Amino acid sequence: MIDESHADAELLRQAASGDARASRDLVTRHLGAVVAFAWRLLGERAAAEDVAQETFLRLWRHAARWEPRARLRTWLMRVAHNLCIDRLRARREDVLTEADEPEDPAPGADALRQQRQVAASVTAALAALPARQRAAIALVHFDELSVKEAAAIMEISIEALESLLARARRRLHELLTPERDQLMGKI
């Protein structure tokens, strides 16, 4: 983790001095995580890509003044989190809609259909969570950040993050339990 922080700091220093390769390397290292995190919060790929673009634009604007007090990835996720919350507030809806996909007649279609159904149910359950709970779940379980890092990104205490996680897990359990047998292929 320390080597990653030093490498990021050096790449950012080089990017700030105009090194296009260093800029590309930073984007390559972090873009996927930022887009995935934003997609989990917003539920729309295009919106997630817009957030990622704005996140990196802000990084380039601050690159010359960067002081490595935190990991670069933590800073990027914090900026992405704030941008996502702003978008969620602006549209005031947390409902994901997915288009029905046509059935695949190929062998294994039942298994694929069940996987899509499970994914859609989990995605809908995540979308039903308040934005802060959804962010906590995404950071800790999907982005595999430590509780400490996730708390720093969300600018809350570790205890507050753990409380958000507990409430989110309870709510997900409530939302998904009625569908458990169907999701597990027992019906």
Accessible surface in RSA format (square Angstrom, percent):
REM  Atomic radii and reference values for relative SASA: ProtOr
REM  Chains: A
REM  Algorithm: Lee & Richards
REM  Probe-radius: 1.40
REM  Slices: 20
REM RES _ NUM      All-atoms   Total-Side   Main-Chain    Non-polar    All polar
REM                ABS   REL    ABS   REL    ABS   REL    ABS   REL    ABS   REL
RES MET A   1   146.07  75.6 100.91  66.8  45.16 107.5  88.52  75.3  57.54  76.2
RES ILE A   2   126.77  72.1 123.71  92.2   3.07   7.4 124.98  90.0   1.79   4.9
RES ASP A   3   118.53  83.0 112.98 112.4   5.56  13.1  36.93  86.9  81.60  81.4
RES GLU A   4    54.86  31.5  49.26  37.3   5.61  13.3  20.14  38.9  34.73  28.4
RES SER A   5    31.82  26.9  26.73  35.7   5.09  11.7  25.23  53.7   6.59   9.2
RES HIS A   6   119.51  65.3 114.75  79.8   4.76  12.2  79.75  82.2  39.76  46.3
RES ALA A   7    38.18  35.1  28.69  44.3   9.48  21.6  37.37  52.6   0.80   2.1
RES ASP A   8     2.36   1.6   2.24   2.2   0.12   0.3   1.07   2.5   1.29   1.3
RES ALA A   9    26.95  24.8  20.78  32.1   6.17  14.0  22.24  31.3   4.70  12.5
RES GLU A  10    70.06  40.2  67.58  51.1   2.48   5.9  41.14  79.6  28.92  23.6
RES LEU A  11    23.54  13.1  23.54  16.8   0.00   0.0  23.54  16.5   0.00   0.0
RES LEU A  12     0.97   0.5   0.97   0.7   0.00   0.0   0.97   0.7   0.00   0.0
RES ARG A  13   140.31  58.9 133.24  67.9   7.07  16.8  73.27 100.1  67.03  40.6
RES GLN A  14    44.05  24.6  43.76  32.0   0.29   0.7  11.31  24.1  32.74  24.8
RES ALA A  15    13.05  12.0   0.44   0.7  12.61  28.7   0.65   0.9  12.40  32.8
RES ALA A  16    43.73  40.2   9.33  14.4  34.40  78.3  15.70  22.1  28.03  74.3
RES SER A  17    91.57  77.4  50.47  67.4  41.09  94.7  49.48 105.4  42.08  59.0
RES GLY A  18    64.58  79.6   0.00   N/A  64.58  79.6  37.80 103.7  26.78  60.0
RES ASP A  19    47.70  33.4  37.66  37.5  10.04  23.7  21.49  50.6  26.20  26.1
RES ALA A  20    62.15  57.1  52.69  81.3   9.46  21.5  57.96  81.6   4.19  11.1
RES ARG A  21   134.64  56.5 132.91  67.8   1.73   4.1  55.96  76.5  78.68  47.7
RES ALA A  22     0.00   0.0   0.00   0.0   0.00   0.0   0.00   0.0   0.00   0.0
RES SER A  23    29.00  24.5  28.89  38.6   0.11   0.3  18.01  38.4  10.99  15.4
RES ARG A  24   143.21  60.1 139.97  71.3   3.24   7.7  71.75  98.1  71.46  43.3
RES ASP A  25    47.12  33.0  45.72  45.5   1.40   3.3  10.42  24.5  36.70  36.6
RES LEU A  26     0.13   0.1   0.13   0.1   0.00   0.0   0.13   0.1   0.00   0.0
RES VAL A  27    44.04  29.0  44.04  39.9   0.00   0.0  44.04  38.3   0.00   0.0
RES THR A  28   113.78  80.9  86.44  87.6  27.34  65.2  70.66  94.9  43.12  65.2
RES ARG A  29    91.54  38.4  70.03  35.7  21.51  51.2  35.70  48.8  55.84  33.8
RES HIS A  30     1.50   0.8   1.50   1.0   0.00   0.0   1.50   1.5   0.00   0.0
RES LEU A  31    69.14  38.5  69.14  49.5   0.00   0.0  69.14  48.6   0.00   0.0
RES GLY A  32    50.92  62.8   0.00   N/A  50.92  62.8  41.58 114.1   9.34  20.9
RES ALA A  33    22.76  20.9  11.04  17.0  11.72  26.7  17.49  24.6   5.26  13.9
RES VAL A  34     0.65   0.4   0.65   0.6   0.00   0.0   0.65   0.6   0.00   0.0
RES VAL A  35    10.66   7.0  10.66   9.7   0.00   0.0  10.66   9.3   0.00   0.0
RES ALA A  36    30.99  28.5  27.20  42.0   3.80   8.6  30.70  43.2   0.29   0.8
RES PHE A  37     0.00   0.0   0.00   0.0   0.00   0.0   0.00   0.0   0.00   0.0
RES ALA A  38     0.00   0.0   0.00   0.0   0.00   0.0   0.00   0.0   0.00   0.0
RES TRP A  39    95.25  38.2  94.85  45.9   0.40   0.9  83.70  44.6  11.55  18.7
RES ARG A  40    46.99  19.7  37.64  19.2   9.35  22.3   8.27  11.3  38.72  23.5
RES LEU A  41     3.34   1.9   0.00   0.0   3.34   8.4   0.00   0.0   3.34   9.0
RES LEU A  42     0.97   0.5   0.22   0.2   0.75   1.9   0.24   0.2   0.73   2.0
RES GLY A  43    19.13  23.6   0.00   N/A  19.13  23.6   1.00   2.7  18.13  40.6
RES GLU A  44    83.36  47.9  78.83  59.6   4.52  10.8  30.30  58.6  53.06  43.3
RES ARG A  45   142.55  59.9 136.93  69.8   5.62  13.4  55.00  75.2  87.56  53.1
RES ALA A  46    69.76  64.1  64.89 100.1   4.87  11.1  66.62  93.8   3.15   8.3
RES ALA A  47     8.95   8.2   6.44   9.9   2.50   5.7   8.10  11.4   0.85   2.2
RES ALA A  48     0.00   0.0   0.00   0.0   0.00   0.0   0.00   0.0   0.00   0.0
RES GLU A  49    78.52  45.1  73.87  55.9   4.65  11.1  25.53  49.4  52.99  43.3
RES ASP A  50    67.88  47.5  63.68  63.4   4.20   9.9   9.94  23.4  57.94  57.8
RES VAL A  51     1.22   0.8   0.38   0.3   0.84   2.0   1.22   1.1   0.00   0.0
RES ALA A  52     0.77   0.7   0.77   1.2   0.00   0.0   0.77   1.1   0.00   0.0
RES GLN A  53   115.12  64.4 107.16  78.3   7.96  18.9  32.84  69.9  82.27  62.4
RES GLU A  54    51.34  29.5  50.59  38.3   0.75   1.8  20.67  40.0  30.68  25.0
RES THR A  55     0.00   0.0   0.00   0.0   0.00   0.0   0.00   0.0   0.00   0.0
RES PHE A  56     9.75   4.9   9.75   6.0   0.00   0.0   9.75   5.9   0.00   0.0
RES LEU A  57    79.33  44.2  78.56  56.2   0.78   2.0  78.56  55.2   0.78   2.1
RES ARG A  58    81.89  34.4  81.89  41.7   0.00   0.0  11.20  15.3  70.69  42.8
RES LEU A  59     0.33   0.2   0.33   0.2   0.00   0.0   0.33   0.2   0.00   0.0
RES TRP A  60    78.77  31.6  61.10  29.6  17.67  41.5  44.80  23.9  33.97  55.1
RES ARG A  61   140.45  59.0 119.31  60.8  21.14  50.3  70.93  96.9  69.52  42.1
RES HIS A  62    69.84  38.2  69.28  48.2   0.56   1.4  44.16  45.5  25.68  29.9
RES ALA A  63     6.86   6.3   2.02   3.1   4.84  11.0   2.02   2.8   4.84  12.8
RES ALA A  64    89.29  82.1  53.65  82.8  35.64  81.1  56.78  80.0  32.51  86.1
RES ARG A  65   157.96  66.3 137.73  70.2  20.24  48.2  77.83 106.4  80.13  48.6
RES TRP A  66    47.70  19.1  24.70  12.0  22.99  54.0  25.98  13.9  21.71  35.2
RES GLU A  67   106.69  61.3  98.07  74.2   8.62  20.5  21.12  40.9  85.57  69.9
RES PRO A  68    91.73  66.9  66.38  60.5  25.34  92.1  67.01  55.3  24.72 153.6
RES ARG A  69   210.68  88.5 170.42  86.9  40.25  95.8  78.69 107.5 131.99  80.0
RES ALA A  70    53.30  49.0  37.27  57.5  16.03  36.5  48.72  68.6   4.58  12.1
RES ARG A  71    42.13  17.7  36.78  18.7   5.35  12.7  19.94  27.3  22.18  13.4
RES LEU A  72     4.96   2.8   2.47   1.8   2.50   6.3   2.47   1.7   2.50   6.7
RES ARG A  73    56.61  23.8  56.44  28.8   0.17   0.4   2.94   4.0  53.67  32.5
RES THR A  74    13.78   9.8  13.51  13.7   0.27   0.6  10.91  14.7   2.87   4.3
RES TRP A  75    61.90  24.8  58.45  28.3   3.45   8.1  37.31  19.9  24.59  39.9
RES LEU A  76     0.12   0.1   0.12   0.1   0.00   0.0   0.12   0.1   0.00   0.0
RES MET A  77     0.68   0.4   0.68   0.5   0.00   0.0   0.68   0.6   0.00   0.0
RES ARG A  78    37.51  15.8  37.51  19.1   0.00   0.0  22.09  30.2  15.42   9.3
RES VAL A  79    16.19  10.7  15.38  13.9   0.81   1.9  16.19  14.1   0.00   0.0
RES ALA A  80     0.00   0.0   0.00   0.0   0.00   0.0   0.00   0.0   0.00   0.0
RES HIS A  81    10.15   5.5  10.15   7.1   0.00   0.0  10.15  10.5   0.00   0.0
RES ASN A  82    55.56  38.3  53.94  52.1   1.62   3.9  17.69  42.6  37.87  36.6
RES LEU A  83    18.19  10.1  17.48  12.5   0.71   1.8  17.48  12.3   0.71   1.9
RES CYS A  84     0.00   0.0   0.00   0.0   0.00   0.0   0.00   0.0   0.00   0.0
RES ILE A  85    17.92  10.2  17.92  13.4   0.00   0.0  17.92  12.9   0.00   0.0
RES ASP A  86    77.73  54.5  70.97  70.6   6.77  16.0  26.55  62.5  51.18  51.0
RES ARG A  87    91.42  38.4  87.78  44.7   3.64   8.7  27.33  37.4  64.09  38.8
RES LEU A  88    11.27   6.3   7.71   5.5   3.56   8.9   7.97   5.6   3.30   8.9
RES ARG A  89   139.31  58.5 132.93  67.8   6.38  15.2  40.34  55.1  98.97  60.0
RES ALA A  90    88.41  81.3  48.42  74.7  39.99  91.0  60.79  85.6  27.62  73.2
RES ARG A  91    76.39  32.1  52.51  26.8  23.88  56.9  45.82  62.6  30.58  18.5
RES ARG A  92   186.26  78.2 154.69  78.9  31.57  75.2  68.35  93.4 117.91  71.5
RES GLU A  93    93.82  53.9  86.83  65.7   6.99  16.7  23.19  44.9  70.63  57.7
RES ASP A  94    55.66  39.0  45.16  45.0  10.50  24.8  16.38  38.5  39.28  39.2
RES VAL A  95   111.50  73.4  94.83  85.9  16.66  40.2  96.82  84.1  14.68  39.8
RES LEU A  96    41.44  23.1  23.56  16.9  17.89  45.0  24.77  17.4  16.67  44.9
RES THR A  97   123.73  88.0  94.41  95.7  29.32  69.9  66.38  89.2  57.36  86.7
RES GLU A  98   108.25  62.1  76.10  57.6  32.14  76.5  44.59  86.3  63.66  52.0
RES ALA A  99    95.04  87.4  64.82 100.0  30.22  68.7  75.78 106.7  19.26  51.0
RES ASP A 100   145.39 101.8 115.63 115.1  29.76  70.4  39.13  92.1 106.26 106.0
RES GLU A 101   110.28  63.3  85.96  65.0  24.32  57.9  30.61  59.2  79.67  65.0
RES PRO A 102   119.36  87.0  99.40  90.6  19.96  72.6 111.71  92.2   7.65  47.5
RES GLU A 103   126.18  72.4 104.44  79.0  21.74  51.8  35.90  69.4  90.28  73.7
RES ASP A 104    53.29  37.3  46.99  46.8   6.31  14.9  17.27  40.7  36.02  35.9
RES PRO A 105   137.48 100.2  97.50  88.9  39.98 145.3 110.44  91.2  27.04 168.1
RES ALA A 106    47.34  43.5  38.65  59.7   8.68  19.8  44.85  63.2   2.49   6.6
RES PRO A 107   137.99 100.6 107.48  98.0  30.52 110.9 120.07  99.1  17.92 111.4
RES GLY A 108    45.98  56.7   0.00   N/A  45.98  56.7  32.06  88.0  13.92  31.2
RES ALA A 109     9.89   9.1   8.48  13.1   1.41   3.2   8.66  12.2   1.23   3.3
RES ASP A 110   102.00  71.4  95.55  95.1   6.45  15.3  37.46  88.2  64.54  64.4
RES ALA A 111    56.76  52.2  49.62  76.6   7.15  16.3  54.67  77.0   2.10   5.6
RES LEU A 112    81.10  45.2  80.83  57.8   0.26   0.7  80.83  56.8   0.26   0.7
RES ARG A 113    80.71  33.9  80.11  40.8   0.60   1.4  42.90  58.6  37.81  22.9
RES GLN A 114    62.34  34.9  59.64  43.6   2.70   6.4  19.46  41.4  42.88  32.5
RES GLN A 115   113.63  63.5 106.89  78.1   6.75  16.1  40.52  86.2  73.12  55.5
RES ARG A 116    79.43  33.3  73.76  37.6   5.66  13.5  47.13  64.4  32.30  19.6
RES GLN A 117    66.02  36.9  59.62  43.6   6.40  15.2  28.75  61.2  37.27  28.3
RES VAL A 118    50.87  33.5  50.87  46.1   0.00   0.0  50.87  44.2   0.00   0.0
RES ALA A 119    56.11  51.6  48.53  74.9   7.58  17.2  55.65  78.4   0.46   1.2
RES ALA A 120    37.53  34.5  32.78  50.6   4.75  10.8  33.80  47.6   3.73   9.9
RES SER A 121    15.94  13.5   8.22  11.0   7.72  17.8   5.58  11.9  10.36  14.5
RES VAL A 122    48.31  31.8  48.31  43.7   0.00   0.0  48.31  42.0   0.00   0.0
RES THR A 123    23.14  16.5  23.00  23.3   0.14   0.3   7.41  10.0  15.73  23.8
RES ALA A 124    54.61  50.2  47.10  72.7   7.52  17.1  48.67  68.5   5.94  15.7
RES ALA A 125     5.93   5.5   1.73   2.7   4.20   9.6   5.57   7.8   0.36   0.9
RES LEU A 126    17.57   9.8  17.57  12.6   0.00   0.0  17.57  12.3   0.00   0.0
RES ALA A 127     5.20   4.8   4.58   7.1   0.61   1.4   5.14   7.2   0.06   0.2
RES ALA A 128    59.34  54.6  25.60  39.5  33.74  76.7  36.35  51.2  22.99  60.9
RES LEU A 129     0.73   0.4   0.00   0.0   0.73   1.8   0.13   0.1   0.60   1.6
RES PRO A 130    73.80  53.8  65.66  59.9   8.14  29.6  73.58  60.8   0.22   1.4
RES ALA A 131    22.10  20.3  17.76  27.4   4.34   9.9  17.76  25.0   4.34  11.5
RES ARG A 132   113.08  47.5 112.36  57.3   0.72   1.7  51.87  70.9  61.21  37.1
RES GLN A 133    19.31  10.8  19.31  14.1   0.00   0.0   0.75   1.6  18.57  14.1
RES ARG A 134     7.58   3.2   7.39   3.8   0.19   0.5   5.54   7.6   2.04   1.2
RES ALA A 135     0.00   0.0   0.00   0.0   0.00   0.0   0.00   0.0   0.00   0.0
RES ALA A 136     0.00   0.0   0.00   0.0   0.00   0.0   0.00   0.0   0.00   0.0
RES ILE A 137     7.12   4.1   7.12   5.3   0.00   0.0   7.12   5.1   0.00   0.0
RES ALA A 138     1.42   1.3   1.35   2.1   0.07   0.2   1.36   1.9   0.06   0.2
RES LEU A 139     0.00   0.0   0.00   0.0   0.00   0.0   0.00   0.0   0.00   0.0
RES VAL A 140    24.75  16.3  16.89  15.3   7.86  18.9  16.89  14.7   7.86  21.3
RES HIS A 141    90.80  49.6  68.54  47.6  22.26  56.9  48.97  50.5  41.83  48.7
RES PHE A 142    84.40  42.2  62.67  38.8  21.73  56.5  65.66  39.8  18.73  53.6
RES ASP A 143    28.16  19.7   6.61   6.6  21.55  51.0   8.45  19.9  19.71  19.7
RES GLU A 144   148.27  85.1 118.74  89.8  29.54  70.3  36.90  71.4 111.38  90.9
RES LEU A 145    16.50   9.2  10.22   7.3   6.27  15.8  10.91   7.7   5.59  15.0
RES SER A 146    56.20  47.5  42.17  56.3  14.03  32.3  50.20 106.9   6.00   8.4
RES VAL A 147    43.60  28.7  40.30  36.5   3.30   7.9  40.30  35.0   3.30   8.9
RES LYS A 148   149.65  73.0 146.52  89.9   3.12   7.4  89.30  80.4  60.34  64.3
RES GLU A 149    26.46  15.2  24.48  18.5   1.98   4.7  19.86  38.4   6.60   5.4
RES ALA A 150     0.00   0.0   0.00   0.0   0.00   0.0   0.00   0.0   0.00   0.0
RES ALA A 151     3.13   2.9   3.13   4.8   0.00   0.0   3.13   4.4   0.00   0.0
RES ALA A 152    56.33  51.8  36.23  55.9  20.09  45.7  46.76  65.8   9.57  25.4
RES ILE A 153     0.17   0.1   0.00   0.0   0.17   0.4   0.17   0.1   0.00   0.0
RES MET A 154     6.22   3.2   0.05   0.0   6.17  14.7   0.05   0.0   6.17   8.2
RES GLU A 155   126.58  72.7  93.15  70.5  33.43  79.6  37.91  73.3  88.66  72.4
RES ILE A 156    35.93  20.4  15.72  11.7  20.21  48.7  25.64  18.5  10.29  27.9
RES SER A 157    60.63  51.2  43.35  57.9  17.28  39.8  45.25  96.4  15.38  21.5
RES ILE A 158    70.63  40.2  67.99  50.6   2.64   6.4  67.99  49.0   2.64   7.2
RES GLU A 159   124.49  71.5 118.73  89.8   5.76  13.7  63.74 123.3  60.75  49.6
RES ALA A 160    36.88  33.9  27.93  43.1   8.96  20.4  35.50  50.0   1.39   3.7
RES LEU A 161     0.00   0.0   0.00   0.0   0.00   0.0   0.00   0.0   0.00   0.0
RES GLU A 162    89.07  51.1  83.71  63.3   5.36  12.8  29.75  57.6  59.32  48.4
RES SER A 163    47.64  40.3  39.55  52.8   8.09  18.6  29.76  63.4  17.88  25.0
RES LEU A 164     6.87   3.8   6.87   4.9   0.00   0.0   6.87   4.8   0.00   0.0
RES LEU A 165     3.80   2.1   3.80   2.7   0.00   0.0   3.80   2.7   0.00   0.0
RES ALA A 166    40.80  37.5  36.08  55.7   4.72  10.7  39.39  55.5   1.42   3.8
RES ARG A 167    99.94  42.0  96.58  49.2   3.36   8.0  43.53  59.5  56.42  34.2
RES ALA A 168     0.00   0.0   0.00   0.0   0.00   0.0   0.00   0.0   0.00   0.0
RES ARG A 169   109.93  46.2 103.36  52.7   6.57  15.7  53.66  73.3  56.27  34.1
RES ARG A 170   139.51  58.6 135.15  68.9   4.36  10.4  67.91  92.8  71.59  43.4
RES ARG A 171    97.49  40.9  96.54  49.2   0.95   2.3  27.16  37.1  70.33  42.6
RES LEU A 172    26.29  14.6  26.19  18.7   0.10   0.2  26.29  18.5   0.00   0.0
RES HIS A 173   120.13  65.7 112.44  78.2   7.69  19.7  84.98  87.6  35.15  40.9
RES GLU A 174    97.77  56.1  82.36  62.3  15.41  36.7  39.94  77.3  57.83  47.2
RES LEU A 175    46.73  26.0  35.74  25.6  11.00  27.6  38.33  26.9   8.41  22.6
RES LEU A 176    38.43  21.4  37.45  26.8   0.98   2.5  37.64  26.4   0.79   2.1
RES THR A 177    50.70  36.1  41.98  42.6   8.72  20.8  42.06  56.5   8.64  13.1
RES PRO A 178   111.51  81.3  68.76  62.7  42.75 155.4  80.71  66.6  30.79 191.4
RES GLU A 179    64.24  36.9  62.20  47.1   2.04   4.9  24.54  47.5  39.70  32.4
RES ARG A 180   131.18  55.1 129.27  65.9   1.91   4.6  46.07  63.0  85.11  51.6
RES ASP A 181    66.31  46.5  64.72  64.4   1.59   3.8   9.61  22.6  56.71  56.6
RES GLN A 182    85.84  48.0  80.19  58.6   5.65  13.4  14.16  30.1  71.68  54.4
RES LEU A 183    14.09   7.8  12.42   8.9   1.67   4.2  12.42   8.7   1.67   4.5
RES MET A 184   123.58  64.0 101.65  67.3  21.94  52.2  74.16  63.0  49.43  65.5
RES GLY A 185    45.51  56.1   0.00   N/A  45.51  56.1  15.24  41.8  30.28  67.8
RES LYS A 186   147.75  72.1 110.12  67.6  37.63  89.6  72.31  65.1  75.44  80.4
RES ILE A 187   165.40  94.1 103.88  77.4  61.52 148.3 131.00  94.3  34.39  93.3
END  Absolute sums over single chains surface
CHAIN  1 A    11057.7       9220.5       1837.1       6171.3       4886.4
END  Absolute sums over all chains
TOTAL         11057.7       9220.5       1837.1       6171.3       4886.4
